[in-house]
Amino acid sequence: MAHELYTRTNQKIYFAGLALEAMNMAADGRAMNAQALVQAERESAVFHLYGALLGLCHEIAGFYRLSQASAPRVELLLTQQVLDEKAIPELAELVELAQAPQTWLAQLVATHAALYQPLQAPKKIKADVFQPLIVAVNLEDEATQELSRDTLEEWRQNLKRLAIRFRDGLNEC
């Protein structure tokens, strides 16, 4: 295997694709633990997408010989301080995407960070004693909070396109 920086990025994008395929198979399966398998593959996909993003950051930082080229986390590279050290257009684009909360990149970084947070019970509003004891619940609300396979695949394709575009620009130098 080549020891180029892009190798790890490509590998992680591929691994994320494998996790998404396995997630699809688990969702279609009839195993008793299908729901757990889907969740495990979802988390695996997020983990590998974050790793691919980190790999892309390492590619850029390595090309421009930044002092932070071996940073262990994306959040350490996508900062204004790093941009102030050296004006790098690819890194500036990533920082801009990471700082806008509605973008796919910011959501990826936030989702990855959330994997390391302890589970929290949803906050319940104090019940009114005059309300009926039986309340209709919509189970689809819970499902929409979880990342869909389509969203994760969209993030993977966005990351792939970004890597290809950045590499084309870095090779022109």
Stockholm file with secondary structure:
# STOCKHOLM 1.0

chainA/1-173         MAHELYTRTNQKIYFAGLALEAMNMAADGRAMNAQALVQAERESAVFHLYGALLGLCHEIAGFYRLSQASAPRVELLLTQQVLDEKAIPELAELVELAQAPQTWLAQLVATHAALYQPLQAPKKIKADVFQPLIVAVNLEDEATQELSRDTLEEWRQNLKRLAIRFRDGLNEC
#=GR chainA/1-173 SS CCCCHHHHHHHHHHHHHHHHHHHHHHHHCCCTTHHHHHHHHHHHHHHHHHHHHHHHHHHHHHHTTCTTTTCSSHHHHSSHHHHHHSCCHHHHHHHHHHHSTTSHHHHHHHHHHHTTSCCCCCCCCCCCTTSCSCCCCCTHHHHHHSCCHHHHHHHHHHHHHHHHHHHHHHHHC
#=GC SS_cons         CCCCHHHHHHHHHHHHHHHHHHHHHHHHCCCTTHHHHHHHHHHHHHHHHHHHHHHHHHHHHHHTTCTTTTCSSHHHHSSHHHHHHSCCHHHHHHHHHHHSTTSHHHHHHHHHHHTTSCCCCCCCCCCCTTSCSCCCCCTHHHHHHSCCHHHHHHHHHHHHHHHHHHHHHHHHC
//
